[in-house]
Amino acid sequence: MKRIGLLTSGGDCQALNATMRGVVKGLSTAIDELEVYGFDDGYRGLIYSKYRMLTSKDFSGILTQGGTILGTSRQPFKLMRVPDEKGLDKVGAMKQTYYKLCLDCLVILGGNGTQKTANLLREEGLNVIHLPKTIDNDIWGTDMTFGFQSAVNVATDAIDCIHTTAASHGRVFIVEVMGHKVGSLTLHAGVAGGADIILIPEIPYDIDKVVEAINRRSKAGKRFTILAVAEGAISKEDAKLPKKEYKAKLAERAKKYPSVSYKIAHQIEKKTGNEVRITVPGHTQRGGSPCAYDRVLSTRIGAGAAECILEEKYGVMVGIVNGKIQTIPLEECAGKLKMVSPKDQLVKAAKQIGISFGD
């Protein structure tokens, strides 16, 4: 008999269900006796012992279903050691739920914060396996996270749709793509969607360089310019500020502009006289069905997790490295971000074809 727990934590994405399906199908075809417990709304369900036993029917027909059948919530890692409003020890409560159900393993699907809590539970003696989910593709130790390519497709579609209206009206358009700390999603969608300017957190921009790129297109007879801007895009001026001062500046900016894109739009209009329009795909980037790539990746990662459980190999993340499913010890990868290098080959290729990064 194997008893496993499943939970999805943090922001949702398109391929969570597909990955859980891979785990359960990989186990159920290998062993006769299997009990699967699904925790409601991520770590919250584990903390407050809210769960349900899942059957094979729960995993039928969910390969193409976005979101998560278990629900999710954000439980900040920095607050995990802080008692709740009623004084409950969250870590102690999670351990109690785990042992009450006599689990052999807890399979945790989520991003960086989720991974740090998974590592904390490993340190507390629980058998855990982490599966790397995020539309940002920013988890260290895996070449790809499930959810990323589906989000790239959505963001690319948004940029594609802007092309026709931008060309018709001869305007500057900004498409704001998700990504506060890491610009992978913006970079890939920007290149795939044919953006003229791409602004990401790892490459601070100079607004005058951005304006130069717009003016250069105008002089070449181009009627429009499209910018793909990450939520966390930062100017060279702001990048030099100490963290505390930058946070204070962000708070001030929020009083005037909804996001960085609106500030950039105002600066462009002031410097060029061009009309600027902003499109924010927002949470559509997390929604819809997983693309074919993510369905395959999720199935492979889920099957890899099942193999780890059968071999009793715990305390690891199951990722993909050089095209092969690999396990990475949680203590090696937890808390590390995978950033876009300014020397990345895709950045280099983008610059070679004339895309500006404002640097």
C-alpha positions, 0 to 999 in steps of 0.5 A: 500500500502506498499513500501519497498526498498532493497539493498545488500551491501559489499561482495557478497555471495551465498544466497542474492537472496534467502533472498530477494525472501523470503522477497518479497514473504512473503509480496506479499502473505499477502498484495495486494498492494506492491511496491518494489524498488531495489537499484543498487550496495548497498548504492551507489544506495541509495546515488545517487538515482539509483534504479528500481522498481522490479516485481514478475518476478524479484524474480522468479527462483532466489532461487538457483542463487548466487550473487545478482541481485541488484549488490553490492559495499563496502561503508566504514562506516567510510566514510559515514559522509565524503562528496564525491569528489563533496561535497555531503552529503551522509547521507543526500542524502540517506535520500532524496532518501528514502523520495522521494520514500515514503518508509515504510521500507528499507531492508538492506542485508550485513555484519558488516560494512553494519549493522553499516550504517543501524544503522546510518540510524535508528538513522537518523529516517529511518525505516530499517531492517538488514538481516545478510549476511556474509561468515564469520559468525561473526555478533553478535546476530545471531547464523548463517549468510546466506552465511556461510554454502555455503562457508564452503562447497566450502572451504571444497571441496578445502581441499578434493581435496588437499588430493589426490595430497598431499598423492601422492606427500608426501608434505605439503599443505596449503589451505588459507581460507577467514577470516581476523578477524574471523576464523569460516569459516577456523575452520569449513572447516578445521574440515570438510575437515580433515585438520591436522593443523588449524590456525585462528586469535583468536588462535595465533600460534607458528611456532615451534608448527606448525613444531612439528605437521608436524614432528610428522605426519612424524614420524608416517609414514604420507606422507603429512600434510594439513594446513587450514590457515585463511587469518588473522592467526597471530603468537604469536609474532605478536599478542603481538604487538600494533595495529600500529606496527602490521599494519606496519609489515603487510605492510613490509610482503606484500613486500615479501609475497602475504599473511600469508600462503606464509610466513608460507610456507617459514618458514616450508620449512626452518625448515623441508626441506619439499616441501610446496604448497599453494592453495588459493580458494579465491573468489570461496568461495563466488560463486556458488549456495547457498547450501540447508541449506542456501536456507532454512535459507534465506527463514526463515530470509526473511519471518521473515523480511516480518513479521516485516514489516507487524507488523511495527517492525523496527530498528532491525536485523532478525537473528536466535537464538537457531534455532528460528527466532528472532529480535535483536535491531540494537543498541544492535548488530551494531559494534560487532564482534562474534569471535571464542572462544578458548574454543569453543566446536568445537575447543575442539573437533578438539584438541581431535582428534589430530588437531593442532592449533599451540598454 
